[in-house]
Amino acid sequence: MRSILDFAEFLQKKWAVGEVSVGKEMLIELAGGLENSKTFSGDMIEIQKRLRDEWE
């Protein structure tokens, strides 16, 4: 339990001093990041089936 509180305090301090940047730029940097991924290439239905089968 203490480690969770320590982590929460760490995050709070990080946000307070502005070390974490959140905004449109961050999302834009992620856009298109999976276009060459083997996991997410091919037919969309087959991708969904393959990912669902991993959880069964």
Jmol script that loads the backbone (N, CA, C; Angstrom):
load data "model"
ATOM      1  N   MET A   1       0.821  -1.187   0.000  1.00  0.00           N
ATOM      2  CA  MET A   1       0.000   0.000   0.000  1.00  0.00           C
ATOM      3  C   MET A   1       0.869   1.257   0.000  1.00  0.00           C
ATOM      4  N   ARG A   2       1.952   1.218   0.746  1.00  0.00           N
ATOM      5  CA  ARG A   2       2.843   2.375   0.817  1.00  0.00           C
ATOM      6  C   ARG A   2       3.465   2.679  -0.535  1.00  0.00           C
ATOM      7  N   SER A   3       3.797   1.632  -1.293  1.00  0.00           N
ATOM      8  CA  SER A   3       4.415   1.861  -2.597  1.00  0.00           C
ATOM      9  C   SER A   3       3.442   2.548  -3.558  1.00  0.00           C
ATOM     10  N   ILE A   4       2.167   2.262  -3.431  1.00  0.00           N
ATOM     11  CA  ILE A   4       1.159   2.924  -4.259  1.00  0.00           C
ATOM     12  C   ILE A   4       1.092   4.402  -3.909  1.00  0.00           C
ATOM     13  N   LEU A   5       1.106   4.701  -2.619  1.00  0.00           N
ATOM     14  CA  LEU A   5       1.085   6.099  -2.187  1.00  0.00           C
ATOM     15  C   LEU A   5       2.345   6.839  -2.627  1.00  0.00           C
ATOM     16  N   ASP A   6       3.492   6.177  -2.524  1.00  0.00           N
ATOM     17  CA  ASP A   6       4.743   6.779  -2.977  1.00  0.00           C
ATOM     18  C   ASP A   6       4.680   7.107  -4.460  1.00  0.00           C
ATOM     19  N   PHE A   7       4.147   6.175  -5.241  1.00  0.00           N
ATOM     20  CA  PHE A   7       4.040   6.386  -6.676  1.00  0.00           C
ATOM     21  C   PHE A   7       3.080   7.535  -6.989  1.00  0.00           C
ATOM     22  N   ALA A   8       1.955   7.594  -6.280  1.00  0.00           N
ATOM     23  CA  ALA A   8       0.983   8.675  -6.480  1.00  0.00           C
ATOM     24  C   ALA A   8       1.613  10.023  -6.157  1.00  0.00           C
ATOM     25  N   GLU A   9       2.394  10.088  -5.087  1.00  0.00           N
ATOM     26  CA  GLU A   9       3.082  11.333  -4.731  1.00  0.00           C
ATOM     27  C   GLU A   9       4.107  11.707  -5.794  1.00  0.00           C
ATOM     28  N   PHE A  10       4.809  10.717  -6.310  1.00  0.00           N
ATOM     29  CA  PHE A  10       5.784  10.950  -7.377  1.00  0.00           C
ATOM     30  C   PHE A  10       5.094  11.557  -8.597  1.00  0.00           C
ATOM     31  N   LEU A  11       3.966  10.981  -8.994  1.00  0.00           N
ATOM     32  CA  LEU A  11       3.239  11.505 -10.144  1.00  0.00           C
ATOM     33  C   LEU A  11       2.720  12.913  -9.887  1.00  0.00           C
ATOM     34  N   GLN A  12       2.232  13.139  -8.683  1.00  0.00           N
ATOM     35  CA  GLN A  12       1.721  14.463  -8.336  1.00  0.00           C
ATOM     36  C   GLN A  12       2.835  15.516  -8.440  1.00  0.00           C
ATOM     37  N   LYS A  13       4.008  15.183  -7.932  1.00  0.00           N
ATOM     38  CA  LYS A  13       5.142  16.118  -7.999  1.00  0.00           C
ATOM     39  C   LYS A  13       5.572  16.340  -9.442  1.00  0.00           C
ATOM     40  N   LYS A  14       5.558  15.288 -10.226  1.00  0.00           N
ATOM     41  CA  LYS A  14       5.958  15.391 -11.622  1.00  0.00           C
ATOM     42  C   LYS A  14       5.027  16.331 -12.381  1.00  0.00           C
ATOM     43  N   TRP A  15       3.731  16.205 -12.121  1.00  0.00           N
ATOM     44  CA  TRP A  15       2.755  17.094 -12.766  1.00  0.00           C
ATOM     45  C   TRP A  15       2.924  18.514 -12.264  1.00  0.00           C
ATOM     46  N   ALA A  16       3.228  18.680 -11.000  1.00  0.00           N
ATOM     47  CA  ALA A  16       3.328  20.009 -10.401  1.00  0.00           C
ATOM     48  C   ALA A  16       4.481  20.811 -10.997  1.00  0.00           C
ATOM     49  N   VAL A  17       5.588  20.149 -11.303  1.00  0.00           N
ATOM     50  CA  VAL A  17       6.739  20.871 -11.851  1.00  0.00           C
ATOM     51  C   VAL A  17       6.720  20.904 -13.371  1.00  0.00           C
ATOM     52  N   GLY A  18       5.729  20.280 -13.986  1.00  0.00           N
ATOM     53  CA  GLY A  18       5.573  20.355 -15.435  1.00  0.00           C
ATOM     54  C   GLY A  18       6.479  19.437 -16.220  1.00  0.00           C
ATOM     55  N   GLU A  19       6.939  18.361 -15.610  1.00  0.00           N
ATOM     56  CA  GLU A  19       7.799  17.434 -16.342  1.00  0.00           C
ATOM     57  C   GLU A  19       7.020  16.592 -17.351  1.00  0.00           C
ATOM     58  N   VAL A  20       5.750  16.447 -17.128  1.00  0.00           N
ATOM     59  CA  VAL A  20       4.932  15.633 -18.019  1.00  0.00           C
ATOM     60  C   VAL A  20       4.225  16.556 -18.991  1.00  0.00           C
ATOM     61  N   SER A  21       4.381  16.298 -20.286  1.00  0.00           N
ATOM     62  CA  SER A  21       3.683  17.133 -21.258  1.00  0.00           C
ATOM     63  C   SER A  21       2.518  16.354 -21.838  1.00  0.00           C
ATOM     64  N   VAL A  22       1.375  16.968 -21.784  1.00  0.00           N
ATOM     65  CA  VAL A  22       0.174  16.351 -22.309  1.00  0.00           C
ATOM     66  C   VAL A  22      -0.438  17.344 -23.280  1.00  0.00           C
ATOM     67  N   GLY A  23      -0.812  16.862 -24.417  1.00  0.00           N
ATOM     68  CA  GLY A  23      -1.433  17.756 -25.384  1.00  0.00           C
ATOM     69  C   GLY A  23      -1.525  17.109 -26.737  1.00  0.00           C
ATOM     70  N   LYS A  24      -1.864  17.901 -27.724  1.00  0.00           N
ATOM     71  CA  LYS A  24      -2.029  17.404 -29.081  1.00  0.00           C
ATOM     72  C   LYS A  24      -0.725  16.859 -29.649  1.00  0.00           C
ATOM     73  N   GLU A  25       0.377  17.479 -29.308  1.00  0.00           N
ATOM     74  CA  GLU A  25       1.657  17.043 -29.850  1.00  0.00           C
ATOM     75  C   GLU A  25       1.947  15.590 -29.512  1.00  0.00           C
ATOM     76  N   MET A  26       1.651  15.195 -28.282  1.00  0.00           N
ATOM     77  CA  MET A  26       1.924  13.837 -27.855  1.00  0.00           C
ATOM     78  C   MET A  26       1.089  12.840 -28.662  1.00  0.00           C
ATOM     79  N   LEU A  27      -0.176  13.134 -28.862  1.00  0.00           N
ATOM     80  CA  LEU A  27      -1.045  12.258 -29.625  1.00  0.00           C
ATOM     81  C   LEU A  27      -0.606  12.185 -31.081  1.00  0.00           C
ATOM     82  N   ILE A  28      -0.217  13.298 -31.639  1.00  0.00           N
ATOM     83  CA  ILE A  28       0.233  13.331 -33.030  1.00  0.00           C
ATOM     84  C   ILE A  28       1.485  12.488 -33.215  1.00  0.00           C
ATOM     85  N   GLU A  29       2.365  12.494 -32.229  1.00  0.00           N
ATOM     86  CA  GLU A  29       3.578  11.683 -32.318  1.00  0.00           C
ATOM     87  C   GLU A  29       3.251  10.199 -32.385  1.00  0.00           C
ATOM     88  N   LEU A  30       2.150   9.786 -31.762  1.00  0.00           N
ATOM     89  CA  LEU A  30       1.763   8.379 -31.761  1.00  0.00           C
ATOM     90  C   LEU A  30       1.034   7.970 -33.039  1.00  0.00           C
ATOM     91  N   ALA A  31       0.476   8.914 -33.753  1.00  0.00           N
ATOM     92  CA  ALA A  31      -0.310   8.622 -34.946  1.00  0.00           C
ATOM     93  C   ALA A  31       0.551   7.903 -35.980  1.00  0.00           C
ATOM     94  N   GLY A  32       0.026   6.813 -36.503  1.00  0.00           N
ATOM     95  CA  GLY A  32       0.731   6.061 -37.529  1.00  0.00           C
ATOM     96  C   GLY A  32       1.826   5.167 -37.001  1.00  0.00           C
ATOM     97  N   GLY A  33       1.915   5.008 -35.720  1.00  0.00           N
ATOM     98  CA  GLY A  33       2.996   4.221 -35.140  1.00  0.00           C
ATOM     99  C   GLY A  33       2.900   2.724 -35.385  1.00  0.00           C
ATOM    100  N   LEU A  34       1.736   2.244 -35.803  1.00  0.00           N
ATOM    101  CA  LEU A  34       1.560   0.801 -36.007  1.00  0.00           C
ATOM    102  C   LEU A  34       1.437   0.424 -37.481  1.00  0.00           C
ATOM    103  N   GLU A  35       1.698   1.365 -38.377  1.00  0.00           N
ATOM    104  CA  GLU A  35       1.490   1.078 -39.794  1.00  0.00           C
ATOM    105  C   GLU A  35       2.376  -0.045 -40.325  1.00  0.00           C
ATOM    106  N   ASN A  36       3.530  -0.261 -39.722  1.00  0.00           N
ATOM    107  CA  ASN A  36       4.424  -1.330 -40.170  1.00  0.00           C
ATOM    108  C   ASN A  36       4.446  -2.521 -39.216  1.00  0.00           C
ATOM    109  N   SER A  37       3.502  -2.561 -38.290  1.00  0.00           N
ATOM    110  CA  SER A  37       3.441  -3.629 -37.305  1.00  0.00           C
ATOM    111  C   SER A  37       2.920  -4.922 -37.934  1.00  0.00           C
ATOM    112  N   LYS A  38       3.607  -6.028 -37.681  1.00  0.00           N
ATOM    113  CA  LYS A  38       3.137  -7.332 -38.174  1.00  0.00           C
ATOM    114  C   LYS A  38       1.845  -7.736 -37.474  1.00  0.00           C
ATOM    115  N   THR A  39       1.712  -7.364 -36.222  1.00  0.00           N
ATOM    116  CA  THR A  39       0.519  -7.712 -35.444  1.00  0.00           C
ATOM    117  C   THR A  39      -0.729  -7.077 -36.026  1.00  0.00           C
ATOM    118  N   PHE A  40      -0.632  -5.855 -36.507  1.00  0.00           N
ATOM    119  CA  PHE A  40      -1.794  -5.118 -36.969  1.00  0.00           C
ATOM    120  C   PHE A  40      -1.838  -4.944 -38.488  1.00  0.00           C
ATOM    121  N   SER A  41      -1.206  -5.845 -39.222  1.00  0.00           N
ATOM    122  CA  SER A  41      -1.267  -5.765 -40.682  1.00  0.00           C
ATOM    123  C   SER A  41      -2.233  -6.825 -41.201  1.00  0.00           C
ATOM    124  N   GLY A  42      -2.866  -6.526 -42.305  1.00  0.00           N
ATOM    125  CA  GLY A  42      -3.800  -7.477 -42.909  1.00  0.00           C
ATOM    126  C   GLY A  42      -5.243  -7.071 -42.711  1.00  0.00           C
ATOM    127  N   ASP A  43      -6.112  -8.052 -42.886  1.00  0.00           N
ATOM    128  CA  ASP A  43      -7.551  -7.840 -42.790  1.00  0.00           C
ATOM    129  C   ASP A  43      -7.951  -7.498 -41.353  1.00  0.00           C
ATOM    130  N   MET A  44      -8.759  -6.461 -41.191  1.00  0.00           N
ATOM    131  CA  MET A  44      -9.141  -6.002 -39.856  1.00  0.00           C
ATOM    132  C   MET A  44      -9.914  -7.061 -39.076  1.00  0.00           C
ATOM    133  N   ILE A  45     -10.766  -7.814 -39.754  1.00  0.00           N
ATOM    134  CA  ILE A  45     -11.542  -8.865 -39.081  1.00  0.00           C
ATOM    135  C   ILE A  45     -10.615  -9.968 -38.583  1.00  0.00           C
ATOM    136  N   GLU A  46      -9.657 -10.357 -39.394  1.00  0.00           N
ATOM    137  CA  GLU A  46      -8.698 -11.393 -38.993  1.00  0.00           C
ATOM    138  C   GLU A  46      -7.838 -10.928 -37.815  1.00  0.00           C
ATOM    139  N   ILE A  47      -7.481  -9.662 -37.813  1.00  0.00           N
ATOM    140  CA  ILE A  47      -6.709  -9.110 -36.689  1.00  0.00           C
ATOM    141  C   ILE A  47      -7.518  -9.217 -35.407  1.00  0.00           C
ATOM    142  N   GLN A  48      -8.794  -8.849 -35.471  1.00  0.00           N
ATOM    143  CA  GLN A  48      -9.655  -8.928 -34.289  1.00  0.00           C
ATOM    144  C   GLN A  48      -9.776 -10.361 -33.790  1.00  0.00           C
ATOM    145  N   LYS A  49      -9.977 -11.301 -34.714  1.00  0.00           N
ATOM    146  CA  LYS A  49     -10.088 -12.717 -34.327  1.00  0.00           C
ATOM    147  C   LYS A  49      -8.794 -13.193 -33.663  1.00  0.00           C
ATOM    148  N   ARG A  50      -7.667 -12.845 -34.260  1.00  0.00           N
ATOM    149  CA  ARG A  50      -6.370 -13.274 -33.730  1.00  0.00           C
ATOM    150  C   ARG A  50      -6.142 -12.716 -32.326  1.00  0.00           C
ATOM    151  N   LEU A  51      -6.455 -11.445 -32.129  1.00  0.00           N
ATOM    152  CA  LEU A  51      -6.258 -10.843 -30.811  1.00  0.00           C
ATOM    153  C   LEU A  51      -7.224 -11.419 -29.787  1.00  0.00           C
ATOM    154  N   ARG A  52      -8.458 -11.681 -30.203  1.00  0.00           N
ATOM    155  CA  ARG A  52      -9.446 -12.256 -29.284  1.00  0.00           C
ATOM    156  C   ARG A  52      -9.041 -13.676 -28.887  1.00  0.00           C
ATOM    157  N   ASP A  53      -8.515 -14.439 -29.848  1.00  0.00           N
ATOM    158  CA  ASP A  53      -8.108 -15.821 -29.571  1.00  0.00           C
ATOM    159  C   ASP A  53      -6.971 -15.890 -28.544  1.00  0.00           C
ATOM    160  N   GLU A  54      -6.158 -14.848 -28.476  1.00  0.00           N
ATOM    161  CA  GLU A  54      -5.073 -14.834 -27.504  1.00  0.00           C
ATOM    162  C   GLU A  54      -5.585 -14.831 -26.076  1.00  0.00           C
ATOM    163  N   TRP A  55      -6.791 -14.312 -25.847  1.00  0.00           N
ATOM    164  CA  TRP A  55      -7.353 -14.194 -24.508  1.00  0.00           C
ATOM    165  C   TRP A  55      -8.173 -15.386 -24.110  1.00  0.00           C
ATOM    166  N   GLU A  56      -8.446 -16.280 -25.036  1.00  0.00           N
ATOM    167  CA  GLU A  56      -9.265 -17.460 -24.688  1.00  0.00           C
ATOM    168  C   GLU A  56      -8.428 -18.630 -24.292  1.00  0.00           C
TER     169      GLU A  56
END
end "model"
wireframe off; spacefill off
backbone 0.3
color backbone group
